[in-house]
Amino acid sequence: MLLVEEFDEAFLGVVHRSGKESIAAYDYDECIQHVVKTRHLTFEEALDWFEVYVISVNVGDNSPVFLEIKTMGEVIRDYGH
């Protein structure tokens, strides 16, 4: 399991997948706040940094997931039904 030490405080737990190894799960919003705080970036800059240096880095099937916690209503509003 691949862990991202920089985001230890945002660690949520483990995702178990059928027929695949388990992977680490992190709170997306907590990761962004960590980037804002530690890298002294604006929120928008942190989003960009996180996308380039974390989300877009694919290390294969063991890549961690970054969960954006939303209500069903927020998902429908933001992504449609």
C-alpha positions in Angstrom: 0.0 0.0 0.0 1.4 3.4 -1.0 1.1 6.1 1.7 1.7 9.8 1.2 3.5 10.9 4.3 3.0 14.6 3.7 -0.7 14.1 4.1 -0.8 11.9 7.2 -3.2 14.2 9.0 -5.7 13.8 6.1 -5.5 10.0 6.1 -9.1 8.5 6.2 -8.5 4.8 6.1 -8.2 1.9 3.7 -10.2 1.1 0.5 -10.7 -2.6 -0.1 -11.2 -3.6 -3.7 -12.4 -6.8 -5.2 -9.5 -8.7 -6.8 -7.0 -5.9 -6.1 -4.8 -4.8 -3.3 -6.2 -2.4 -0.8 -5.2 1.3 -1.2 -5.0 4.3 1.1 -7.7 7.0 1.2 -7.2 10.6 2.0 -9.5 13.5 2.6 -9.2 15.7 -0.5 -10.2 19.0 1.3 -7.8 18.3 4.2 -5.0 17.7 1.7 -5.7 21.1 0.0 -5.7 22.9 3.4 -2.4 21.3 4.2 -0.9 22.5 0.9 -2.3 26.0 1.6 -0.7 26.0 5.1 2.6 24.4 4.4 3.4 25.8 1.0 2.0 29.3 1.7 -0.3 29.2 -1.3 -3.7 30.7 -2.0 -6.5 28.2 -2.1 -6.6 28.4 -6.0 -2.8 27.9 -6.2 -3.1 24.9 -3.8 -5.7 23.3 -6.0 -3.5 23.7 -9.0 -0.4 22.4 -7.2 -2.3 19.4 -5.8 -3.7 18.5 -9.3 -0.2 18.7 -10.9 1.9 17.1 -8.2 -0.5 14.7 -6.5 -3.6 13.8 -8.5 -2.0 13.5 -11.9 0.8 11.3 -10.6 -0.2 7.8 -11.3 1.9 5.1 -9.7 -0.3 2.3 -10.9 -3.0 0.2 -9.2 -1.7 1.1 -5.8 -2.2 4.8 -6.2 -4.0 6.3 -3.2 -7.4 7.9 -3.6 -8.4 11.4 -2.5 -12.0 11.5 -1.4 -14.0 14.7 -1.7 -16.7 14.3 0.9 -20.1 15.6 -0.4 -23.7 15.1 0.3 -25.9 13.5 -2.4 -27.5 16.9 -2.9 -24.1 18.5 -3.5 -23.2 15.8 -6.0 -26.4 16.3 -7.9 -26.0 20.1 -7.9 -22.3 19.9 -9.0 -22.4 17.0 -11.4 -26.0 16.7 -12.5 -28.3 13.8 -12.1 
